[in-house]
């Protein structure tokens, strides 16, 4: 079974969700992390599958935000959780 964490940055997962992710890996789940920013090689070494999406700076422009949503959906469709 596949689990996907959708977060704003990989660092957030590392600092706030790493223990949950490790337990899921130990239980046999395929854990994907969908975030933006610099990919953390430590996460990859632990067995997580990393995916990046477009996450521009916060804005009130709905068209820019729509780009982020479309980017996330494209990756989710590829993963097929």
C-alpha positions as CSV (number, residue, x, y, z in Angstrom):
1,X,0.0,0.0,0.0
2,X,1.2,3.5,-0.8
3,X,1.1,6.5,1.6
4,X,1.7,10.1,0.4
5,X,2.6,13.0,2.6
6,X,1.9,16.3,0.9
7,X,3.9,19.1,2.7
8,X,5.3,22.5,1.9
9,X,9.0,21.5,2.5
10,X,11.0,18.3,3.0
11,X,12.5,19.8,6.1
12,X,9.0,20.0,7.7
13,X,8.6,16.3,7.2
14,X,12.0,15.6,8.7
15,X,11.3,17.8,11.8
16,X,7.6,16.9,12.4
17,X,6.6,13.6,10.7
18,X,9.8,11.5,10.5
19,X,8.7,9.1,13.3
20,X,5.3,8.5,11.7
21,X,7.0,7.9,8.4
22,X,9.6,5.5,9.8
23,X,6.8,3.4,11.5
24,X,4.9,3.2,8.2
25,X,8.1,2.0,6.4
26,X,8.7,-0.6,9.1
27,X,5.1,-1.8,8.6
28,X,5.7,-2.4,4.9
29,X,4.1,0.7,3.4
30,X,5.6,2.5,0.4
31,X,6.0,6.1,1.7
32,X,6.1,9.0,-0.7
33,X,6.8,12.5,0.3
34,X,5.5,15.3,-2.0
35,X,7.1,18.6,-1.1
36,X,9.0,21.6,-2.5
37,X,12.5,22.8,-1.9
38,X,15.8,21.1,-1.6
39,X,15.4,17.3,-1.3
40,X,17.0,15.9,1.8
41,X,19.2,12.9,1.0
42,X,18.8,11.6,4.5
43,X,15.1,10.9,3.8
44,X,16.0,9.0,0.6
45,X,18.6,6.9,2.5
46,X,15.9,6.0,5.0
47,X,13.7,4.5,2.2
48,X,11.3,7.4,1.5
49,X,10.4,8.1,-2.1
50,X,10.7,11.9,-2.8
51,X,8.7,14.0,-5.3
52,X,8.9,17.7,-5.8
53,X,6.1,20.1,-6.8
54,X,6.0,23.7,-7.8
55,X,5.4,25.9,-4.7
56,X,5.8,29.6,-5.4
57,X,6.1,32.2,-2.7
58,X,2.7,32.9,-1.0
59,X,0.5,35.1,-3.1
60,X,-3.1,36.2,-3.4
61,X,-3.1,35.5,-7.1
62,X,-5.4,32.5,-7.6
63,X,-3.8,31.6,-10.9
64,X,-0.4,31.1,-9.4
65,X,-1.9,29.0,-6.6
66,X,-3.8,27.0,-9.2
67,X,-0.4,26.1,-10.7
68,X,0.6,24.5,-7.4
69,X,-2.6,22.5,-7.2
70,X,-2.2,21.2,-10.7
71,X,1.4,20.3,-10.0
72,X,0.4,18.3,-6.9
73,X,-2.4,16.5,-8.8
74,X,0.0,15.5,-11.6
75,X,2.4,13.9,-9.1
76,X,-0.5,12.2,-7.3
77,X,-1.8,10.8,-10.5
78,X,1.6,9.4,-11.3
79,X,2.0,7.8,-7.8
80,X,-1.6,6.5,-7.8
81,X,-1.9,6.0,-4.0
